[in-house]
Amino acid sequence: MGIRERALARRKKMVAHRAMNFTEAEDWDLLFWQDQTAEQRLSALVSIRQDVLKVEQGRKQRSRIKNRGD
């Protein structure tokens, strides 16, 4: 499956909500995650962790590049 197909499949699964305030947003978020299976929640957690690791690696690399230029 190519990037276009993956993007299309991802868009079909997206769920959005416009909240009027923070309390409504928190309530909706809680209901959304409670509606997910354990596997879906774990998959989301793993994806977030992978993203965090990529950001940390990018910061380290940028720091090394910046320090070389000094």
C-alpha positions as a Python dict, from the first residue, in 0.01 Angstrom:
ca = {
    (1, 'M'): (0, 0, 0),
    (2, 'G'): (143, 336, -102),
    (3, 'I'): (145, 663, 88),
    (4, 'R'): (-165, 794, -91),
    (5, 'E'): (-364, 483, -6),
    (6, 'R'): (-251, 496, 357),
    (7, 'A'): (-342, 865, 380),
    (8, 'L'): (-688, 796, 236),
    (9, 'A'): (-746, 506, 475),
    (10, 'R'): (-634, 725, 767),
    (11, 'R'): (-872, 1005, 666),
    (12, 'K'): (-1162, 761, 654),
    (13, 'K'): (-1093, 661, 1016),
    (14, 'M'): (-1044, 1012, 1155),
    (15, 'V'): (-1286, 1130, 1420),
    (16, 'A'): (-1315, 1498, 1505),
    (17, 'H'): (-1514, 1710, 1747),
    (18, 'R'): (-1541, 2083, 1804),
    (19, 'A'): (-1579, 2160, 2173),
    (20, 'M'): (-1718, 2484, 2310),
    (21, 'N'): (-1486, 2477, 2615),
    (22, 'F'): (-1213, 2272, 2783),
    (23, 'T'): (-1456, 2075, 2998),
    (24, 'E'): (-1655, 1963, 2694),
    (25, 'A'): (-1330, 1870, 2518),
    (26, 'E'): (-1212, 1663, 2814),
    (27, 'D'): (-1548, 1484, 2837),
    (28, 'W'): (-1548, 1404, 2466),
    (29, 'D'): (-1186, 1285, 2481),
    (30, 'L'): (-1262, 1054, 2773),
    (31, 'L'): (-1563, 905, 2593),
    (32, 'F'): (-1359, 860, 2274),
    (33, 'W'): (-1082, 666, 2449),
    (34, 'Q'): (-1324, 461, 2658),
    (35, 'D'): (-1491, 356, 2333),
    (36, 'Q'): (-1161, 218, 2196),
    (37, 'T'): (-1052, -141, 2250),
    (38, 'A'): (-748, -219, 2461),
    (39, 'E'): (-560, -302, 2142),
    (40, 'Q'): (-650, 34, 1985),
    (41, 'R'): (-540, 225, 2295),
    (42, 'L'): (-213, 32, 2312),
    (43, 'S'): (-150, 91, 1941),
    (44, 'A'): (-205, 465, 1990),
    (45, 'L'): (35, 467, 2286),
    (46, 'V'): (303, 285, 2085),
    (47, 'S'): (261, 531, 1796),
    (48, 'I'): (293, 828, 2030),
    (49, 'R'): (603, 676, 2191),
    (50, 'Q'): (762, 625, 1849),
    (51, 'D'): (688, 988, 1759),
    (52, 'V'): (844, 1107, 2085),
    (53, 'L'): (1158, 904, 2017),
    (54, 'K'): (1185, 1054, 1667),
    (55, 'V'): (1154, 1405, 1807),
    (56, 'E'): (1419, 1335, 2071),
    (57, 'Q'): (1654, 1193, 1808),
    (58, 'G'): (1598, 1498, 1588),
    (59, 'R'): (1674, 1733, 1876),
    (60, 'K'): (1996, 1547, 1957),
    (61, 'Q'): (2102, 1553, 1594),
    (62, 'R'): (2020, 1924, 1561),
    (63, 'S'): (2216, 1995, 1880),
    (64, 'R'): (2520, 1808, 1746),
    (65, 'I'): (2504, 1998, 1416),
    (66, 'K'): (2464, 2329, 1595),
    (67, 'N'): (2761, 2257, 1825),
    (68, 'R'): (2982, 2173, 1525),
    (69, 'G'): (2913, 2516, 1378),
    (70, 'D'): (3026, 2702, 1691),
}
